[in-house]
Amino acid sequence: MAQFKTKHGYEGLLIVIEGTDGSGKSTQLQLLKKSIQAQSYGVIISEWKTSRLIANVIDDAKERNLLNATTYSLLYAADFADRLENTIIPALKSGFIVLLDRYYYTALARDVVRGQDIDWVKNLYDYAPEPDLIFYLDMPVDVLLKRIIGTTGLNYYESGRDVGFSSDFYKSFEIYQNKCLEQYEKMKSTYNFISIDGTKSIDEIHSIMNFEVQKILDSGVLY
Ligand code: ADP
């Protein structure tokens, strides 16, 4: 196991990849996991909205379009709390390197776009440990649209249709994602995001991330 001098005080490392849907987060997380594991570190990946307690409730509510802005925020915050308590913190205490697909910055962007007060959202997450590294995959909406249409297609909530920006799926996606990007833009300097151009190739992005991760790994104490 390794021990690191961390911002949150736990022995493991907390590394976050943020960005909109389709920006390449899970692709990069898998690559990072491989390169870190190859050096014999313990690594886990934890994705947004995957708690055993609440993820199914959110999926069911989304399928039936039952969420309003407040229940949307609160259910996602409950999902986060469950994962933090049962997965993320235990792994950090055991010296694991925890790779996260999105962190509370996602909630800050999406909830604010849905009309929540930013301080109210920040309070929901104010107990969350501060990550050691935050990568942000910066993607313009036009490139994102092409990628999403070519893979998963447009999704009701990811297009912000619940907010009522436009009844046209395509237009709604554009407006909603642009508003989310504006929020991410504001967070870049506040939270020290390492912002990476998401339109670069998979390999180029991986080497940038790997370089930053390696700097921290090299500073850790192995025992
Ligand atoms: P996310 O986890 O952010 O939703 P994914 O990693 O699932 O995004 O990537 C979405 C799609 O884009 C996948 O088909 C993936 O292969 C592709 N992709 C990921 N990164 C890149 C990249 N840098 N350039 C081109 N396509 C990419």
Boltz pocket constraint, residues with backbone or C-beta under 6 A from the ligand:
constraints:
  - pocket:
      binder: B
      contacts: [[A, 19], [A, 20], [A, 21], [A, 22], [A, 23], [A, 24], [A, 25], [A, 26], [A, 27], [A, 28], [A, 147], [A, 151], [A, 198], [A, 199], [A, 200], [A, 201], [A, 202], [A, 205]]
      max_distance: 6.0
